[in-house]
Amino acid sequence: MEGTVMTGHSMTTTPLLTVEHLTMRFGGLVAVNDVSFSANNGEITAIIGPNGAGKTTLFNCITGFYTPTVGRLTLRHADGKEFLLERMPGYRISQKASVARTFQNIRLFGGMSVLENLIVAQHNKLIRASGFSIAGLLGLPSYTKTERAAVDLAKYWLDRVRLLEFADWEAGNLPYGAQRRLEIARAMCTEPVMLCLDEPAAGLNPRESGELAELLTYIRDEHKIGVLLIEHDMSVVMTISDHVVVLDYGRKISDGDPAFVKNDPAVIRAYLGEEEDEELPAVVAADLPEVAKRAEEGA
Amino acid sequence: MTAISMSSPRAIAWPAILKEAAMTAFVALLLTIPLVGLRTVDRPTGLGLETRWNEVAAAVGLVFLGRLGLCLIREGHAVTVLVLAAAATAAGFFIAMPTEALRVILIGGGAVIAIRAILAIRTGRSKLSQAERDKRMDHIAAQVQHASRWLGPIAVVVALAFPFTPLADRQLLDIGILLLTYIMLGWGLNIVVGLAGLLDLGYVAFYAVGAYSYALLAHYFGFSFWVCLPLAGFLAAMSGVLLGFPVLRLRGDYFAIVTLGFGEIIRIILINWYQFTGGPNGISGIPRPSFFGIADFTRTPAEGTAAFHEMFGLEFSPLHRIIFLYYLILVLALVVNLFTMRVRKLPLGRAWEALREDDIACASLGINRTNMKLAAFAIAAMFGGFAGSFFATRQGFISPESFTFIESAIILAIVVLGGMGSQIGVVVATLLVIGLPEAFRELADYRMLTFGMGMVLIMLWRPRGLLAHRDPTILLHGRSKGGSGGPAAGTAAAGGQGIAGGSAK
């Protein structure tokens, strides 16, 4: 695990996701610069950082929407299967490696019903059962059985996110908070091993954020999957995360458990700025072994 | 959009009303001078212009009166207007006008204004607001959609029985075949445009591939129609895949432009590959379909084949073949419809609709977008190919002329006007787009003008298509529950209720 800085965070199990030296360049702009970290199964890993720190870019690399310029992304299933995510085309990451995600700006199938949204999420399972539509067109019982199971799974998650009574509604007509919950339910219906959430608490009121935190802890504890979370809402991040990674200007500046990160001077500096730009960096760098190490690596 | 109470008729503001009517008449004048007033005629000396000023004057006068009537309804004199409009309608029936077209305008316009007046008297308001009208129209669309559950089978039975009714003469059967061909093409294109949300401007290319597949296979190898029909479908599907591979990575406008180009490429190949396709001369003498390869529809069949009328002990009639063709296209169209209705409830169809709604979300759910789109393309192309080979066998002659861009545009217009994704919408739109111009052939020149007017009206009133209403393909709580805001929650009211429900928790 060279290159992975693990300060203040113990590493007991083999990580679910290992990100090594990930770099993403868009022309001259380096959006993510040599970031390495790992995320464990059954834990909530939060990625935080000021605006433009490269969080969403990092996410898009992990979920296959971008192909990283440099770096390796390894996902390990419980049965030992390994997937190199940077080599897989976008849809395969969900299909084969079982990574599900939500979006910063909600992307539901607005014209379809809530239930249909969750059934579409189980597409791969169902299309196999429908014999790539041939058995389905003939109405063979094997398909109807699988579809019933899919509806049951959808019902389970609808119940979880308290949308059961809205199952037949058009998804686009749901209120904002419900749409956020539905998107998480839809991602969970793909039965992922890792759930990636891009700012799930954005636009939620405090009560709804609290419910979201509950839902995420439930998913972690009951379904034993890894959750990767980008979030600005620190009340959510600090209460539910097991592990926090902080990015600033595309670089990782801190990595550890919430208590450690909260008190890390580098993080405080990134968020609150420093008083005298000219002299302070050297002083702070000398004080903080963490930053010194980073500087060495960068050189 | 002001709705003024009808309770107390006020003093009429004549100057304002006359000004408004005059403005409208002026706009009508500007439009009618080029469209109606001038007409090009062929003269031995070359192209000449003929003027028809009385028709322009009559049209402008009618528009002026019509607008005046509408203004008066708004001002609270609906009863007077109703009497006058009814009188005008009656006059249209009995008094001779300069031309047939003006009579139709007088009758139609008078009737519309009379209906408006009646509505105003009944509801106490002159006009519905845009939102209210949308809501009502949506409600009607939803009702029609629900009614299609039993309307559909009735329509099929009527269509099946039609050739045996005394009404069915050669002309009506031909129109029926034409309508069914377009309905089939509309349903086929609906898979790509309505379900998968891919704007295909070159659907006619697959129609052409199907038609030429049959014509060429019959011409060079002497294959019969029943062998060629599946082959034509297969070849068209392959051409769909061929086009799909490079094109499906494009999105939106770029995609539309490339499909448009593909349609033209096929047509231009057909024109220029003279040795093989006959070029602009087309292919003639395409064999007619036999009765499933058992019997022919000729009076004196060739050696070794039976005659249809002898086989069934009927008097020979050339109508037999027409009726057979009618049933053939009816069955083909119904196959397309049945396929679409079933596939909508399958993962494939749901994935198509999901792709239409949000492409990127589909990728995040592990849906192989390329394969899904290719499937949509290939299947729609296959149905286009079937329709094409039917077209070839019905006409007996095909040439690249039949596969111009305007055909693609008409089929697309049918799908869009009907309401994207709506099966019954395609039928209604075909009746409007193909049926109406056929029915109003007597109107001659004005046929296309009324057609254009109809399009403008639909775009104004129903911009999302006539019957744009989508029912979920699977229901958890069943149809009965929920009342107004229940399953068919496509209305603003339901959305409002949702917000209320959400914050109440």
Interface residues (C-beta under 8 A of the other chain):
Chain A: T63 G64 F65 G90 Y91 R92 I93 S94 Q95 K96 A100 R101 F103 R107 L108 F109 G110 G111 M112 S113 L115 E116 I119 V120 A121 H123 N124 L126 I127 S130 F132 S133 G136 L137 Y143 V151 K155 R162 L164 E165 F166 A167 D168 W169 E170 N173 L174 P175 G177 A178 R186 A187 T190
Chain B: F339 R342 V343 L346 P347 L348 R350 A351 E353 A354 R356 E357 D358 I360 A361 C362 A363 S364 L365 G366 I367 N368 R369 A375 R470 P472 T473 I474 L475 L476 H477 G482 G486 P487 A489 G490 A494 G495 G498 I499 G501 G502 S503 K505
